[in-house]
Amino acid sequence: KAGVTQTPRYLIKTRGQQVTLSCSPISGHRSVSWYQQTPGQGLQFLFEYFSETQRNKGNFPGRFSGRQFSNSRSEMNVSTLELGDSALYLCASSFDVTQYFGPGTRLLVL
Amino acid sequence: GENVEQHPSTLSVQEGDSAVIKCTYSDSASNYFPWYKQELGKGPQLIIDIRSNVGEKKDQRIAVTLNKTAKHFSLHITETQPEDSAVYFCAASKSGNTPLVFGKGTRLSVIA
């Protein structure tokens, strides 16, 4: 099976802009979770979608949002970007409790 | 909520030696404990996991032990090789549909 794919792999944006990241899960996986990884805070949970519904949400401001489509593909959006949003954004898919990560999207906010 | 502490933050070992990374968790309801390896420029890769009904699990040179009473679990890598050099993360969750909570990571360097 193909693994989790994320696009784009790299992004450069400026403060105030918005960005949309995409994640395609492993075939058959209906749960998609998003994490933010920074050197200072490590891996922090953003949200999880299952069957097009947000099932869990982490402690991030409302500028961070997501959605899931009927084919389980997921997108996350960050509006009004801040310098502190620079990070590696990771998507993970799962069939049960085991999560498999994609390569991530590295976002740089200037 | 759950809190996962991971030690050490950096670890250097000679090739062929063993490496041990330890994690503690706070929520006694947690029952699923995976370990991930992250190489430079890549996403975390699951290397082994354990559930709370098991005390130890092995997969070739890698083993994980779990002490539910003390709420800690450890990763053991034997006969380390240079390709084991990476950042290792432990995590915990209550299984089902609860999110993983990660430790801060351990940077392992295997010196040839």
Interface residues (C-beta under 8 A of the other chain):
Chain A: V4 S31 S33 G42 L43 Q44 F45 E48 F50 R55 N56 G58 L90 V97 T98 Q99 Y100 F101 G102 P103 G104
Chain B: Y32 P34 Y36 G41 K42 G43 P44 Q45 L46 D49 F89 A91 S93 S95 G96 N97 T98 P99 L100 V101 F102 G103 K104 G105
